[in-house]
Protein backbone atom coordinates (compact mmCIF):
# COMPACT_ATOMS: atom_id res chain seq x y z
CA UNK A 1 0.00 0.00 0.00
CA UNK A 2 1.45 3.30 -1.04
CA UNK A 3 0.70 6.68 0.29
CA UNK A 4 0.46 8.34 3.63
CA UNK A 5 -0.51 6.06 6.53
CA UNK A 6 -3.60 7.10 8.48
CA UNK A 7 -2.63 9.77 10.92
CA UNK A 8 0.78 10.17 9.28
CA UNK A 9 2.38 13.12 7.65
CA UNK A 10 2.88 13.44 3.92
CA UNK A 11 6.07 15.35 4.66
CA UNK A 12 7.61 12.41 6.59
CA UNK A 13 6.69 9.93 3.84
CA UNK A 14 8.20 12.19 1.20
CA UNK A 15 11.33 12.67 3.29
CA UNK A 16 11.76 8.90 3.80
CA UNK A 17 11.31 8.31 0.06
CA UNK A 18 13.83 11.05 -0.77
CA UNK A 19 16.37 9.57 1.69
CA UNK A 20 15.93 6.11 0.17
CA UNK A 21 16.55 7.54 -3.29
CA UNK A 22 19.65 9.43 -2.10
CA UNK A 23 21.12 6.36 -0.37
CA UNK A 24 20.38 4.15 -3.38
CA UNK A 25 22.09 6.70 -5.64
CA UNK A 26 25.12 6.87 -3.35
CA UNK A 27 25.36 3.08 -3.27
CA UNK A 28 25.08 2.87 -7.04
CA UNK A 29 27.75 5.56 -7.41
CA UNK A 30 30.02 3.71 -4.99
CA UNK A 31 29.70 0.46 -6.97
CA UNK A 32 30.29 2.29 -10.25
CA UNK A 33 33.43 3.96 -8.87
CA UNK A 34 34.80 0.66 -7.58
CA UNK A 35 34.06 -1.10 -10.89
CA UNK A 36 35.83 1.64 -12.83
CA UNK A 37 38.89 1.45 -10.56
CA UNK A 38 38.98 -2.33 -10.94
CA UNK A 39 38.70 -2.03 -14.72
CA UNK A 40 41.46 0.59 -14.75
CA UNK A 41 43.66 -1.86 -12.81
CA UNK A 42 42.94 -4.63 -15.33
CA UNK A 43 43.80 -2.33 -18.23
CA UNK A 44 47.02 -1.24 -16.53
CA UNK A 45 48.02 -4.86 -15.84
CA UNK A 46 47.34 -5.92 -19.44
CA UNK A 47 49.24 -2.93 -20.79
CA UNK A 48 52.24 -3.67 -18.60
CA UNK A 49 52.13 -7.36 -19.55
CA UNK A 50 51.98 -6.52 -23.27
CA UNK A 51 54.88 -4.09 -22.93
CA UNK A 52 56.95 -6.66 -21.01
CA UNK A 53 56.24 -9.38 -23.58
CA UNK A 54 57.09 -7.00 -26.41
CA UNK A 55 60.35 -6.00 -24.75
CA UNK A 56 61.19 -9.65 -24.08
CA UNK A 57 60.53 -10.58 -27.71
CA UNK A 58 62.75 -7.69 -28.87
CA UNK A 59 65.58 -8.78 -26.56
CA UNK A 60 65.32 -12.38 -27.77
CA UNK A 61 65.46 -11.20 -31.35
CA UNK A 62 61.89 -12.17 -32.20
CA UNK A 63 58.85 -10.20 -33.16
CA UNK A 64 58.48 -7.30 -35.51
CA UNK A 65 61.64 -5.63 -36.66
CA UNK A 66 61.96 -2.38 -38.53
CA UNK A 67 62.65 -2.91 -42.22
CA UNK A 68 64.82 -0.75 -44.45
CA UNK A 69 61.95 1.61 -45.25
CA UNK A 70 60.92 2.00 -41.60
CA UNK A 71 57.97 -0.40 -41.77
CA UNK A 72 57.80 -3.61 -39.79
CA UNK A 73 58.93 -6.84 -41.43
CA UNK A 74 57.17 -10.21 -41.30
CA UNK A 75 56.75 -11.49 -37.76
CA UNK A 76 58.46 -14.68 -36.62
CA UNK A 77 55.28 -16.78 -36.68
CA UNK A 78 54.61 -15.83 -40.28
CA UNK A 79 58.25 -16.43 -41.19
CA UNK A 80 58.15 -19.86 -39.53
CA UNK A 81 55.02 -20.71 -41.49
CA UNK A 82 56.72 -19.63 -44.70
CA UNK A 83 59.66 -21.90 -43.84
CA UNK A 84 57.34 -24.83 -43.27
CA UNK A 85 55.58 -24.19 -46.57
CA UNK A 86 58.89 -24.20 -48.44
CA UNK A 87 59.83 -27.55 -46.83
CA UNK A 88 56.57 -29.17 -47.97
CA UNK A 89 56.93 -27.62 -51.43
CA UNK A 90 60.40 -29.13 -51.70
CA UNK A 91 59.05 -32.60 -50.80
CA UNK A 92 56.23 -32.34 -53.35
CA UNK A 93 58.56 -31.15 -56.11
CA UNK A 94 60.46 -34.44 -55.96
CA UNK A 95 63.84 -33.03 -54.91
CA UNK A 96 66.11 -35.21 -52.79
CA UNK A 97 63.40 -36.64 -50.58
CA UNK A 98 65.67 -37.98 -47.85
CA UNK A 99 67.34 -34.58 -47.39
CA UNK A 100 63.93 -32.90 -47.55
CA UNK A 101 62.55 -35.21 -44.85
CA UNK A 102 65.58 -34.57 -42.63
CA UNK A 103 65.06 -30.84 -43.08
CA UNK A 104 61.36 -31.31 -42.29
CA UNK A 105 62.28 -33.09 -39.04
CA UNK A 106 64.61 -30.22 -38.05
CA UNK A 107 61.87 -27.66 -38.74
CA UNK A 108 59.32 -29.75 -36.82
CA UNK A 109 61.60 -29.98 -33.80
CA UNK A 110 62.36 -26.26 -33.94
CA UNK A 111 58.68 -25.29 -34.22
CA UNK A 112 57.56 -27.90 -31.65
CA UNK A 113 54.94 -29.57 -33.83
CA UNK A 114 56.81 -32.83 -34.47
CA UNK A 115 55.65 -35.59 -32.12
CA UNK A 116 58.40 -37.78 -30.68
CA UNK A 117 57.98 -41.47 -31.48
CA UNK A 118 58.11 -42.30 -27.74
CA UNK A 119 54.81 -40.44 -27.35
CA UNK A 120 53.06 -42.61 -29.93
CA UNK A 121 51.41 -45.97 -29.41
CA UNK A 122 50.04 -48.04 -32.28
CA UNK A 123 46.86 -50.04 -31.84
CA UNK A 124 47.05 -53.66 -33.11
MDTraj code that builds the backbone (N, CA, C; nanometers):
import mdtraj as md
import numpy as np

residues = "UNK UNK UNK UNK UNK UNK UNK UNK UNK UNK UNK UNK UNK UNK UNK UNK UNK UNK UNK UNK UNK UNK UNK UNK UNK UNK UNK UNK UNK UNK UNK UNK UNK UNK UNK UNK UNK UNK UNK UNK UNK UNK UNK UNK UNK UNK UNK UNK UNK UNK UNK UNK UNK UNK UNK UNK UNK UNK UNK UNK UNK UNK UNK UNK UNK UNK UNK UNK UNK UNK UNK UNK UNK UNK UNK UNK UNK UNK UNK UNK UNK UNK UNK UNK UNK UNK UNK UNK UNK UNK UNK UNK UNK UNK UNK UNK UNK UNK UNK UNK UNK UNK UNK UNK UNK UNK UNK UNK UNK UNK UNK UNK UNK UNK UNK UNK UNK UNK UNK UNK UNK UNK UNK UNK".split()
xyz = np.array([
    [0.0863, -0.1159, 0.0000],
    [0.0000, 0.0000, 0.0000],
    [0.0908, 0.1219, 0.0000],
    [0.0666, 0.2089, -0.0923],
    [0.1449, 0.3300, -0.1042],
    [0.0640, 0.4479, -0.0529],
    [0.1379, 0.5477, -0.0156],
    [0.0700, 0.6684, 0.0287],
    [0.1041, 0.6997, 0.1728],
    [0.0266, 0.7883, 0.2270],
    [0.0464, 0.8340, 0.3634],
    [-0.0356, 0.7451, 0.4551],
    [0.0272, 0.6869, 0.5596],
    [-0.0510, 0.6060, 0.6530],
    [-0.1514, 0.6925, 0.7281],
    [-0.2603, 0.6313, 0.7745],
    [-0.3595, 0.7099, 0.8484],
    [-0.2962, 0.7768, 0.9698],
    [-0.3173, 0.9002, 0.9806],
    [-0.2631, 0.9774, 1.0923],
    [-0.1192, 1.0173, 1.0724],
    [-0.0616, 0.9850, 0.9555],
    [0.0780, 1.0173, 0.9279],
    [0.0895, 1.1476, 0.8521],
    [0.2114, 1.1858, 0.8334],
    [0.2383, 1.3122, 0.7651],
    [0.2915, 1.2834, 0.6248],
    [0.2405, 1.3570, 0.5296],
    [0.2885, 1.3439, 0.3925],
    [0.4341, 1.3889, 0.3829],
    [0.4705, 1.4837, 0.4657],
    [0.6073, 1.5348, 0.4658],
    [0.7057, 1.4250, 0.5066],
    [0.6724, 1.3480, 0.6101],
    [0.7606, 1.2412, 0.6593],
    [0.7747, 1.1328, 0.5533],
    [0.6636, 1.0955, 0.4888],
    [0.6686, 0.9925, 0.3844],
    [0.7541, 1.0389, 0.2673],
    [0.7405, 1.1649, 0.2293],
    [0.8197, 1.2194, 0.1196],
    [0.9668, 1.2246, 0.1586],
    [0.9962, 1.2612, 0.2808],
    [1.1334, 1.2674, 0.3292],
    [1.1969, 1.1280, 0.3308],
    [1.1243, 1.0275, 0.3770],
    [1.1761, 0.8902, 0.3797],
    [1.2035, 0.8423, 0.2371],
    [1.1118, 0.8697, 0.1448],
    [1.1308, 0.8311, 0.0056],
    [1.2532, 0.9006, -0.0543],
    [1.2693, 1.0294, -0.0256],
    [1.3835, 1.1046, -0.0769],
    [1.5141, 1.0489, -0.0212],
    [1.5162, 1.0152, 0.1089],
    [1.6369, 0.9574, 0.1689],
    [1.6703, 0.8219, 0.1072],
    [1.5687, 0.7395, 0.0817],
    [1.5925, 0.6113, 0.0170],
    [1.6529, 0.6298, -0.1225],
    [1.6024, 0.7263, -0.1952],
    [1.6548, 0.7540, -0.3287],
    [1.7991, 0.8029, -0.3208],
    [1.8292, 0.8910, -0.2250],
    [1.9648, 0.9430, -0.2097],
    [2.0610, 0.8305, -0.1735],
    [2.0236, 0.7446, -0.0777],
    [2.1119, 0.6356, -0.0366],
    [2.1301, 0.5337, -0.1489],
    [2.0260, 0.5060, -0.2241],
    [2.0383, 0.4149, -0.3381],
    [2.1324, 0.4738, -0.4431],
    [2.1210, 0.6034, -0.4671],
    [2.2091, 0.6699, -0.5640],
    [2.3537, 0.6674, -0.5171],
    [2.3765, 0.6919, -0.3882],
    [2.5125, 0.6875, -0.3348],
    [2.5711, 0.5461, -0.3446],
    [2.4899, 0.4464, -0.3158],
    [2.5357, 0.3081, -0.3275],
    [2.5700, 0.2724, -0.4707],
    [2.4839, 0.3123, -0.5618],
    [2.5082, 0.2867, -0.7041],
    [2.6363, 0.3572, -0.7492],
    [2.6548, 0.4801, -0.7064],
    [2.7749, 0.5562, -0.7415],
    [2.8995, 0.4883, -0.6851],
    [2.8898, 0.4379, -0.5625],
    [3.0019, 0.3708, -0.4994],
    [3.0413, 0.2455, -0.5783],
    [2.9421, 0.1653, -0.6168],
    [2.9701, 0.0460, -0.6968],
    [3.0310, 0.0823, -0.8316],
    [2.9773, 0.1850, -0.8955],
    [3.0289, 0.2287, -1.0254],
    [3.1736, 0.2740, -1.0138],
    [3.2069, 0.3485, -0.9089],
    [3.3435, 0.3961, -0.8869],
    [3.4382, 0.2787, -0.8645],
    [3.3969, 0.1837, -0.7841],
    [3.4801, 0.0662, -0.7577],
    [3.5003, -0.0161, -0.8850],
    [3.3946, -0.0347, -0.9638],
    [3.4060, -0.1099, -1.0888],
    [3.5013, -0.0409, -1.1858],
    [3.4935, 0.0906, -1.1936],
    [3.5834, 0.1640, -1.2834],
    [3.7287, 0.1533, -1.2373],
    [3.7524, 0.1586, -1.1065],
    [3.8887, 0.1445, -1.0556],
    [3.9424, 0.0043, -1.0817],
    [3.8576, -0.0958, -1.0658],
    [3.8982, -0.2332, -1.0940],
    [3.9310, -0.2498, -1.2415],
    [3.8468, -0.1941, -1.3280],
    [3.8703, -0.2028, -1.4719],
    [3.9983, -0.1301, -1.5109],
    [4.0231, -0.0160, -1.4493],
    [4.1456, 0.0586, -1.4750],
    [4.2672, -0.0254, -1.4351],
    [4.2570, -0.0978, -1.3233],
    [4.3659, -0.1860, -1.2811],
    [4.3893, -0.2995, -1.3800],
    [4.2819, -0.3567, -1.4338],
    [4.2945, -0.4635, -1.5326],
    [4.3620, -0.4105, -1.6588],
    [4.3196, -0.2927, -1.7032],
    [4.3797, -0.2330, -1.8233],
    [4.5279, -0.2054, -1.8003],
    [4.5626, -0.1520, -1.6842],
    [4.7023, -0.1239, -1.6526],
    [4.7847, -0.2523, -1.6520],
    [4.7309, -0.3582, -1.5906],
    [4.8017, -0.4857, -1.5845],
    [4.8232, -0.5435, -1.7242],
    [4.7208, -0.5396, -1.8073],
    [4.7340, -0.5922, -1.9436],
    [4.8319, -0.5097, -2.0263],
    [4.8298, -0.3790, -2.0070],
    [4.9235, -0.2932, -2.0793],
    [5.0664, -0.3238, -2.0374],
    [5.0903, -0.3358, -1.9081],
    [5.2244, -0.3672, -1.8599],
    [5.2698, -0.5045, -1.9081],
    [5.1786, -0.6013, -1.9086],
    [5.2128, -0.7355, -1.9550],
    [5.2494, -0.7331, -2.1041],
    [5.1697, -0.6604, -2.1833],
    [5.1980, -0.6515, -2.3272],
    [5.3314, -0.5836, -2.3515],
    [5.3601, -0.4779, -2.2768],
    [5.4878, -0.4089, -2.2928],
    [5.6048, -0.4995, -2.2538],
    [5.5882, -0.5755, -2.1446],
    [5.6947, -0.6657, -2.1007],
    [5.7174, -0.7766, -2.2025],
    [5.6087, -0.8330, -2.2565],
    [5.6235, -0.9376, -2.3579],
    [5.6872, -0.8826, -2.4852],
    [5.6497, -0.7621, -2.5227],
    [5.7095, -0.7002, -2.6414],
    [5.8585, -0.6779, -2.6203],
    [5.8947, -0.6251, -2.5039],
    [6.0352, -0.5998, -2.4748],
    [6.1135, -0.7309, -2.4709],
    [6.0537, -0.8352, -2.4127],
    [6.1194, -0.9655, -2.4080],
    [6.1397, -1.0204, -2.5485],
    [6.0393, -1.0073, -2.6342],
    [6.0532, -1.0579, -2.7713],
    [6.1597, -0.9791, -2.8471],
    [6.1705, -0.8506, -2.8212],
    [6.2749, -0.7694, -2.8871],
    [6.4134, -0.8118, -2.8395],
    [6.4265, -0.8400, -2.7103],
    [6.5581, -0.8785, -2.6562],
    [6.5990, -1.0175, -2.7018],
    [6.5006, -1.1034, -2.7290],
    [6.5316, -1.2377, -2.7767],
    [6.5472, -1.2406, -2.9279],
    [6.5278, -1.1269, -2.9917],
    [6.5464, -1.1205, -3.1354],
    [6.4260, -1.1688, -3.2138],
    [6.3094, -1.1744, -3.1511],
    [6.1885, -1.2173, -3.2197],
    [6.0956, -1.0993, -3.2320],
    [5.9880, -1.1215, -3.3046],
    [5.8855, -1.0202, -3.3157],
    [5.9128, -0.9250, -3.4291],
    [5.8325, -0.8215, -3.4395],
    [5.8478, -0.7299, -3.5511],
    [5.9789, -0.6541, -3.5432],
    [6.0402, -0.6393, -3.6578],
    [6.1642, -0.5629, -3.6657],
    [6.1473, -0.4550, -3.7714],
    [6.2072, -0.3422, -3.7507],
    [6.1959, -0.2383, -3.8530],
    [6.2701, -0.2792, -3.9793],
    [6.2042, -0.2606, -4.0934],
    [6.2646, -0.2908, -4.2221],
    [6.3436, -0.1718, -4.2723],
    [6.3991, -0.1835, -4.3925],
    [6.4820, -0.0747, -4.4454],
    [6.4041, 0.0541, -4.4699],
    [6.2751, 0.0413, -4.4984],
    [6.1954, 0.1615, -4.5247],
    [6.1220, 0.2119, -4.4009],
    [6.1542, 0.1543, -4.2840],
    [6.0924, 0.1995, -4.1595],
    [5.9678, 0.1228, -4.1206],
    [5.9139, 0.0399, -4.2108],
    [5.7966, -0.0400, -4.1773],
    [5.8408, -0.1689, -4.1121],
    [5.7460, -0.2368, -4.0465],
    [5.7803, -0.3613, -3.9793],
    [5.7858, -0.4753, -4.0792],
    [5.8795, -0.5685, -4.0558],
    [5.8926, -0.6841, -4.1426],
    [5.8000, -0.7943, -4.0952],
    [5.8025, -0.9080, -4.1640],
    [5.7166, -1.0212, -4.1300],
    [5.7516, -1.0704, -3.9907],
    [5.6508, -1.1008, -3.9108],
    [5.6751, -1.1489, -3.7759],
    [5.7280, -1.2916, -3.7800],
    [5.7827, -1.3369, -3.6680],
    [5.8456, -1.4682, -3.6623],
    [5.7478, -1.5802, -3.6942],
    [5.6248, -1.5719, -3.6434],
    [5.5276, -1.6783, -3.6684],
    [5.4997, -1.6917, -3.8171],
    [5.4857, -1.5790, -3.8851],
    [5.4613, -1.5834, -4.0280],
    [5.5843, -1.6357, -4.1007],
    [5.7026, -1.5965, -4.0557],
    [5.8251, -1.6430, -4.1186],
    [5.8409, -1.7935, -4.0986],
    [5.8065, -1.8428, -3.9790],
    [5.8150, -1.9864, -3.9529],
    [5.7180, -2.0621, -4.0425],
    [5.5992, -2.0071, -4.0616],
    [5.5020, -2.0709, -4.1490],
    [5.5538, -2.0746, -4.2913],
    [5.6157, -1.9656, -4.3363],
    [5.6725, -1.9632, -4.4699],
    [5.7816, -2.0682, -4.4846],
    [5.8631, -2.0874, -4.3798],
    [5.9665, -2.1901, -4.3840],
    [5.9073, -2.3286, -4.3950],
    [5.8003, -2.3541, -4.3212],
    [5.7335, -2.4831, -4.3266],
    [5.6754, -2.5080, -4.4651],
    [5.6151, -2.4052, -4.5230],
    [5.5576, -2.4185, -4.6567],
    [5.6659, -2.4550, -4.7571],
    [5.7813, -2.3907, -4.7477],
    [5.8886, -2.4202, -4.8436],
    [5.9383, -2.5632, -4.8280],
    [5.9404, -2.6166, -4.7045],
    [5.9826, -2.7545, -4.6835],
    [5.8854, -2.8498, -4.7514],
    [5.7551, -2.8288, -4.7341],
    [5.6568, -2.9170, -4.7966],
    [5.6580, -2.9018, -4.9485],
    [5.6824, -2.7810, -4.9981],
    [5.6926, -2.7618, -5.1426],
    [5.8108, -2.8394, -5.1993],
    [5.9214, -2.8412, -5.1253],
    [6.0400, -2.9130, -5.1697],
    [6.0126, -3.0633, -5.1767],
    [5.9375, -3.1170, -5.0802],
    [5.9048, -3.2598, -5.0801],
    [5.8157, -3.2929, -5.1994],
    [5.7154, -3.2096, -5.2256],
    [5.6226, -3.2339, -5.3354],
    [5.6900, -3.2205, -5.4711],
    [5.7921, -3.1375, -5.4815],
    [5.8564, -3.1149, -5.6107],
    [5.9434, -3.2325, -5.6526],
    [5.9697, -3.3256, -5.5606],
    [6.0465, -3.4441, -5.5956],
    [6.1961, -3.4259, -5.5815],
    [6.2407, -3.3190, -5.5155],
    [6.3841, -3.3030, -5.4914],
    [6.4293, -3.4158, -5.4012],
    [6.5548, -3.4161, -5.3638],
    [6.6112, -3.5211, -5.2790],
    [6.5213, -3.5397, -5.1562],
    [6.4421, -3.6472, -5.1607],
    [6.3398, -3.6639, -5.0576],
    [6.3994, -3.6942, -4.9208],
    [6.5065, -3.7671, -4.9142],
    [6.5675, -3.7976, -4.7847],
    [6.6180, -3.6692, -4.7183],
    [6.6848, -3.5852, -4.7942],
    [6.7340, -3.4582, -4.7394],
    [6.6163, -3.3684, -4.7020],
    [6.5109, -3.3709, -4.7845],
    [6.3926, -3.2895, -4.7548],
    [6.3251, -3.3356, -4.6268],
    [6.3172, -3.4690, -4.6078],
    [6.2552, -3.5209, -4.4848],
    [6.3405, -3.4885, -4.3621],
    [6.4715, -3.4941, -4.3763],
    [6.5581, -3.4570, -4.2626],
    [6.5397, -3.3090, -4.2273],
    [6.5295, -3.2268, -4.3310],
    [6.5062, -3.0836, -4.3078],
    [6.3691, -3.0621, -4.2432],
    [6.2703, -3.1391, -4.2869],
    [6.1362, -3.1307, -4.2287],
    [6.1388, -3.1670, -4.0803],
    [6.2160, -3.2686, -4.0454],
    [6.2281, -3.3088, -3.9044],
    [6.2925, -3.1969, -3.8232],
    [6.3966, -3.1337, -3.8772],
    [6.4609, -3.0220, -3.8050],
    [6.3632, -2.9071, -3.7836],
    [6.2856, -2.8747, -3.8870],
    [6.1870, -2.7662, -3.8742],
    [6.0796, -2.8043, -3.7724],
    [6.0338, -2.9294, -3.7772],
    [5.9316, -2.9751, -3.6824],
    [5.9796, -2.9697, -3.5384],
    [6.1050, -3.0064, -3.5154],
    [6.1602, -2.9975, -3.3801],
    [6.1750, -2.8525, -3.3358],
    [6.2173, -2.7677, -3.4278],
    [6.2355, -2.6260, -3.3939],
    [6.1024, -2.5586, -3.3621],
    [5.9984, -2.5927, -3.4399],
    [5.8684, -2.5287, -3.4224],
    [5.7773, -2.6036, -3.3244],
    [5.8265, -2.7139, -3.2687],
    [5.7560, -2.7901, -3.1646],
    [5.6237, -2.8497, -3.2120],
    [5.6151, -2.8892, -3.3391],
    [5.4938, -2.9571, -3.3832],
    [5.5206, -3.1020, -3.4194],
    [5.6462, -3.1444, -3.4191],
    [5.6815, -3.2828, -3.4475],
    [5.6647, -3.3638, -3.3194],
    [5.5905, -3.4735, -3.3292],
    [5.5646, -3.5592, -3.2123],
    [5.6739, -3.6652, -3.2050],
    [5.7363, -3.6781, -3.0886],
    [5.8396, -3.7776, -3.0684],
    [5.7787, -3.9171, -3.0745],
    [5.8513, -4.0101, -3.1317],
    [5.7979, -4.1469, -3.1481],
    [5.7696, -4.2129, -3.0132],
    [5.8366, -4.1712, -2.9069],
    [5.8112, -4.2297, -2.7744],
    [5.6731, -4.1901, -2.7202],
    [5.6133, -4.0879, -2.7776],
    [5.4809, -4.0439, -2.7346],
    [5.3690, -4.1122, -2.8130],
    [5.4042, -4.1950, -2.9093],
    [5.3056, -4.2612, -2.9932],
    [5.2891, -4.4062, -2.9530],
    [5.1670, -4.4561, -2.9675],
    [5.1406, -4.5965, -2.9410],
    [5.0452, -4.6447, -3.0496],
    [5.0843, -4.7502, -3.1193],
    [5.0042, -4.8038, -3.2277],
    [4.9070, -4.9076, -3.1743],
    [4.7840, -4.9025, -3.2212],
    [4.6855, -5.0044, -3.1843],
    [4.7010, -5.1230, -3.2790],
    [4.6905, -5.2478, -3.2249],
    [4.7049, -5.3662, -3.3113],
    [4.5873, -5.3814, -3.4059],
])
top = md.Topology()
chain = top.add_chain()
for i, resn in enumerate(residues, 1):
    res = top.add_residue(resn, chain, resSeq=i)
    for name in ("N", "CA", "C"):
        top.add_atom(name, md.element.get_by_symbol(name[0]), res)
traj = md.Trajectory(xyz[None], top)
